[in-house]
Amino acid sequence: MWGPGKPFEVQEIEISAPGPGEVKVALHSCGVCASDLSLTTKFGQPTPVVLGHEGAGVVVGIGDGVQSVALGDHVVLVWVPPCGRCVPCRRGDDYLCANRRSSADARAGKGSPRPSPLSVDGTTIHQGMATSTFAEETVVPANAVVRIDDDVPFPVAAMMGCAVPTGVGSALRSARVQPGDNVAVIGCGAVGLNAIMGAVVAGAARVIAVDPMESRRARAGRVGATESMDPTDLDQLANLDVVIDAVGQPPTVQAAWKAVRRGGTVTVVGAGRPDQVVEIDAYELFHDDKRITGSFHGGISMHRDLSMLVGLWRTGRLPIEELIDDTKDLNSINEVVDAQQSGAALRVVLTPRR
């Protein structure tokens, strides 16, 4: 992407060999996540950039000192690579690693990011989310990949790079859904549908899918939702134990807040804009003892929890294939983006050019 919000251009670029502590990955599948499409327009990602953070492939190059993976290993890209040294990492919250850096940090004055391995005729190409999975190869630090079993199909493995842990984790880790809970999920995109699956795994009694698209409400039913509704009927919801907001806009956060019971939990896993503010009555916050939490990456540590997600998929409890509409090669990326932004597709997984 040569400019903010511009269409993608598919072309050959130069990529450095992996240096010390780095690996090169041949990407076999990558998902197009909504956050990829808003990075340059809402969150300060500089251009030109190769975007993409939801990917899986095979290790084809290893720099000096790398011992965590070997050539030929199947891996999932990790867009929050843990340093292992900071306070969040030491307490097991490595998805909140304090030393995570992205290519937007230089613009924000947070110090120099890791030099990008990508260039075109001497011009540096930024590495979106420090992963750049909208490509056939990428070079990343060794802690930005995690080994995954070879029997996991690459499209499923790619989904486990973001949509699955973010959504499933929002229910299991952030909201801490309990057996018998009554749960609603607002927004049935890929993350919201995974939140529904996570609530089902946690043993929720009712799982209510809220989305304006009938096709997505129907898909929610196929992955475990017990009922569904249009957002215009949100005011009918009340006394729920948990509401997971996969949209993250002030109106949906406030609707979620009204829908939970006293002592209930609202978990916001949708990414709102930095300038958006949610107002909550201070007395109600005190009196009703409700809880509101964020959910960054679903509270999932990829190095710790990936095997759990794979196990749930392997036993049929996370039917991830239900969320994948199709696969297309990289040459079709703009077509895929249009389909997902219009709602015609939920998730189309990109593969190397044929």
C-alpha positions in Angstrom: 0.0 0.0 0.0 1.7 3.1 -1.2 -0.5 5.7 0.5 -3.1 5.7 3.4 -6.2 3.8 2.4 -5.0 3.2 -1.2 -5.6 0.0 -3.1 -3.0 -2.7 -2.7 -0.4 -3.2 -5.5 1.1 -6.6 -6.0 4.8 -6.4 -7.0 8.2 -7.8 -6.3 10.2 -6.2 -3.6 13.5 -6.8 -1.9 13.7 -8.7 1.4 16.7 -9.0 3.6 18.2 -12.3 4.7 17.3 -13.1 8.3 19.9 -11.6 10.7 20.8 -12.8 14.2 17.7 -13.8 16.1 15.5 -13.7 13.0 13.7 -16.2 10.8 12.4 -16.1 7.3 8.9 -17.6 6.7 7.4 -18.7 3.4 3.8 -17.8 3.9 1.2 -20.3 2.8 -2.0 -18.6 4.1 -2.9 -15.2 5.5 -6.2 -13.7 6.6 -7.4 -10.2 5.9 -8.4 -8.6 9.2 -10.4 -5.4 9.5 -7.7 -3.9 11.6 -5.2 -4.2 8.7 -7.5 -2.0 6.6 -7.7 0.8 9.2 -4.1 0.9 10.3 -3.0 3.6 7.8 -6.2 5.7 8.1 -7.0 5.5 11.8 -3.9 4.3 13.7 -0.9 6.2 12.2 0.8 3.4 10.3 3.2 5.1 7.9 3.3 4.1 4.2 4.5 2.6 1.9 3.8 -0.6 3.8 3.2 -4.3 3.4 0.3 -5.0 5.7 -1.0 -8.2 7.2 -0.6 -9.8 10.6 -2.7 -13.0 10.4 -0.5 -15.6 8.7 1.0 -19.1 8.8 3.7 -20.8 6.8 7.0 -22.7 6.9 10.4 -21.6 8.2 12.8 -21.4 5.3 15.6 -19.4 6.8 17.2 -19.0 10.2 19.6 -16.4 11.5 22.4 -16.9 14.0 21.4 -17.8 17.5 17.9 -19.1 16.7 17.0 -22.3 18.6 13.3 -22.0 19.1 12.4 -23.2 15.6 14.0 -25.2 12.8 14.0 -25.2 9.1 10.8 -26.8 7.8 8.7 -26.1 10.9 5.1 -25.0 10.4 4.6 -21.7 12.3 2.0 -19.1 13.0 3.0 -15.4 13.0 2.7 -13.6 16.3 2.1 -9.9 16.0 2.8 -9.2 19.7 6.2 -10.9 20.0 7.0 -11.2 23.8 10.4 -9.9 25.0 10.2 -12.2 28.1 11.9 -9.6 30.3 9.3 -6.8 31.0 6.8 -6.9 33.9 3.8 -8.0 31.8 5.8 -10.9 30.2 7.2 -12.0 33.6 3.7 -12.2 35.1 2.4 -14.2 32.1 0.6 -11.4 30.3 3.1 -11.4 27.3 0.3 -10.3 24.9 0.8 -6.9 26.7 4.5 -6.9 26.3 5.8 -3.5 27.3 8.6 -3.7 24.7 6.5 -4.3 21.7 7.3 -1.9 18.9 5.6 -1.3 15.6 6.5 0.8 12.6 4.0 3.4 13.7 6.0 4.1 16.9 8.5 6.3 15.2 5.7 8.7 14.1 4.4 8.6 17.7 7.8 9.5 19.2 8.2 6.2 21.0 11.7 5.3 19.7 13.0 3.7 16.6 11.3 0.5 15.5 13.2 -2.6 14.3 14.6 -1.8 10.9 12.3 -3.1 8.2 13.7 -5.9 6.0 11.7 -4.7 3.1 12.6 -2.2 0.3 12.1 -1.3 -3.3 14.9 0.3 -5.3 16.5 1.6 -2.1 13.2 2.9 -0.6 12.3 1.4 2.7 8.9 -0.4 2.9 7.4 -0.4 6.3 6.6 -3.8 7.8 2.9 -3.6 9.0 2.4 -4.9 12.5 6.0 -6.0 12.3 4.8 -9.1 10.4 3.8 -8.2 6.8 1.8 -11.3 6.0 0.3 -10.0 2.8 3.3 -11.5 1.1 4.9 -14.7 0.0 7.8 -14.3 2.4 8.5 -12.3 5.5 11.4 -11.9 7.9 10.6 -11.5 11.6 12.2 -12.0 15.0 12.2 -15.6 16.1 9.9 -14.8 19.0 7.3 -13.6 16.4 6.6 -17.1 15.3 5.3 -20.1 17.2 5.4 -23.7 16.1 2.1 -25.3 15.1 1.4 -29.0 14.4 1.8 -30.0 10.8 -1.7 -31.5 10.6 -3.4 -28.1 11.0 -4.3 -26.8 7.5 -2.6 -23.5 6.7 -5.9 -21.5 6.3 -7.0 -22.7 9.8 -3.5 -22.0 11.2 -3.6 -18.4 9.8 -6.9 -17.7 11.5 -5.2 -18.8 14.7 -2.9 -15.8 14.3 -5.5 -13.2 15.2 -9.3 -13.9 14.8 -9.3 -17.1 16.8 -7.3 -16.1 19.9 -8.8 -12.6 20.0 -12.4 -13.8 19.8 -12.1 -17.1 21.8 -9.9 -15.4 24.3 -12.3 -12.5 24.8 -14.8 -15.1 26.2 -12.4 -17.5 28.0 -9.7 -15.1 29.3 -11.0 -11.5 29.4 -14.8 -11.9 30.2 -14.2 -15.2 32.0 -17.5 -16.7 30.9 -18.7 -19.3 33.4 -20.9 -22.4 32.9 -24.5 -21.4 32.8 -23.9 -17.7 32.0 -26.2 -15.8 29.7 -24.0 -14.1 27.1 -24.5 -11.7 24.2 -21.9 -10.9 21.5 -22.4 -7.7 19.6 -20.9 -7.9 16.1 -20.6 -11.2 14.3 -17.5 -10.7 12.2 -14.7 -13.2 12.5 -13.7 -12.0 16.0 -17.3 -11.9 17.2 -18.1 -15.4 15.9 -15.0 -16.7 17.6 -16.2 -15.0 20.8 -19.4 -17.0 20.4 -17.5 -20.2 20.0 -15.4 -19.3 23.1 -18.6 -18.7 25.1 -19.9 -22.1 24.0 -16.6 -23.8 25.0 -16.9 -22.0 28.4 -20.4 -23.6 29.0 -22.6 -20.6 28.5 -26.4 -21.4 28.7 -27.6 -18.7 26.3 -25.4 -17.2 23.6 -27.1 -14.3 21.8 -25.6 -13.2 18.5 -26.3 -9.5 17.6 -25.6 -8.4 14.0 -27.4 -6.4 11.3 -26.7 -9.0 8.7 -29.0 -12.0 8.6 -26.3 -14.2 6.9 -24.0 -13.6 9.8 -26.7 -14.3 12.4 -27.3 -17.6 10.6 -23.6 -18.4 10.7 -23.6 -17.6 14.4 -26.2 -20.3 14.9 -24.0 -22.8 13.0 -21.1 -22.2 15.5 -23.2 -22.4 18.6 -25.3 -19.3 19.2 -28.6 -20.2 20.8 -30.5 -17.1 19.4 -29.9 -14.0 17.5 -31.2 -10.5 16.9 -30.8 -7.3 14.9 -29.0 -4.4 16.7 -32.1 -2.4 16.6 -33.5 -4.7 19.2 -30.6 -4.3 21.6 -32.7 -2.4 24.1 -34.6 -5.6 24.7 -31.6 -7.3 26.3 -31.3 -7.1 30.1 -29.9 -8.9 33.1 -27.2 -10.7 31.1 -24.1 -12.0 32.8 -21.7 -11.1 30.1 -21.8 -8.9 26.9 -18.9 -9.0 24.6 -18.7 -6.0 22.3 -16.8 -6.9 19.1 -17.6 -3.6 17.5 -16.1 -1.2 20.0 -18.0 2.0 19.2 -19.4 4.2 22.0 -23.1 3.3 21.2 -22.4 -0.4 21.3 -20.3 -0.2 24.5 -23.2 1.8 26.2 -25.8 -0.7 24.9 -23.7 -3.6 26.3 -23.4 -1.7 29.7 -27.2 -1.4 29.9 -27.7 -5.1 28.9 -25.7 -6.6 31.7 -27.1 -7.3 35.2 -25.8 -5.8 38.4 -22.4 -7.4 38.9 -22.2 -8.4 35.2 -19.3 -7.9 32.9 -18.8 -6.0 29.7 -15.8 -6.9 27.6 -14.8 -4.7 24.7 -12.8 -6.6 22.0 -13.6 -4.3 19.1 -11.1 -1.5 18.4 -12.5 2.0 18.6 -10.8 5.1 17.4 -8.4 6.9 19.7 -10.6 10.0 19.7 -13.8 8.2 20.8 -15.1 8.5 24.3 -17.6 6.3 26.2 -19.5 8.0 29.0 -20.8 6.0 32.0 -22.8 7.3 34.9 -20.4 7.4 37.9 -23.1 6.5 40.4 -24.3 3.6 38.3 -20.7 2.4 38.0 -20.5 2.3 41.8 -24.0 1.2 42.6 -24.4 -1.6 40.1 -20.9 -3.1 40.6 -20.7 -3.8 36.9 -17.3 -4.6 35.4 -16.0 -3.2 32.1 -12.8 -4.7 30.6 -10.8 -4.4 27.5 -9.6 -7.4 25.6 -6.3 -7.0 23.8 -5.5 -10.1 21.7 -8.2 -11.9 23.8 -5.8 -12.1 26.7 -4.1 -14.9 24.9 -0.4 -15.8 25.1 0.3 -17.4 21.8 3.4 -19.2 23.0 1.4 -20.6 26.0 -2.1 -21.0 24.6 -1.8 -22.0 20.9 -1.8 -25.7 21.8 -5.1 -25.2 23.7 -6.7 -23.6 20.6 -5.4 -26.4 18.4 -6.8 -29.0 20.7 -10.2 -27.4 20.8 -10.2 -27.2 17.0 -9.0 -30.8 16.6 -11.9 -32.1 18.7 -14.5 -30.1 16.8 -15.2 -27.6 19.6 -13.8 -24.7 17.5 -15.3 -25.2 14.0 -12.9 -22.6 12.4 -13.6 -23.9 8.9 -17.1 -22.5 9.2 -15.7 -19.0 9.2 -13.6 -19.3 6.0 -15.6 -18.5 2.8 -12.9 -19.2 0.3 -9.2 -19.0 -0.5 -7.7 -16.7 -3.2 -4.2 -15.9 -4.3 -2.5 -12.6 -3.5 -3.3 -11.2 -6.9 -6.9 -11.0 -5.8 -6.2 -9.0 -2.6 -8.3 -6.0 -3.6 -11.2 -8.1 -4.6 -11.0 -9.9 -1.3 -10.9 -6.6 0.6 -13.9 -5.3 -1.2 -15.9 -8.5 -0.4 -15.0 -8.4 3.3 -15.7 -4.6 3.6 -19.1 -5.0 1.9 -20.0 -7.9 4.1 -20.3 -10.3 1.1 -17.6 -12.4 2.7 -16.6 -13.0 6.3 -13.1 -14.3 5.8 -11.3 -15.1 2.6 -7.8 -16.5 3.1 -5.0 -15.4 0.8 -2.5 -17.8 -0.6 0.7 -17.4 -2.6 0.3 -16.4 -6.3 -0.4 -19.3 -8.6 
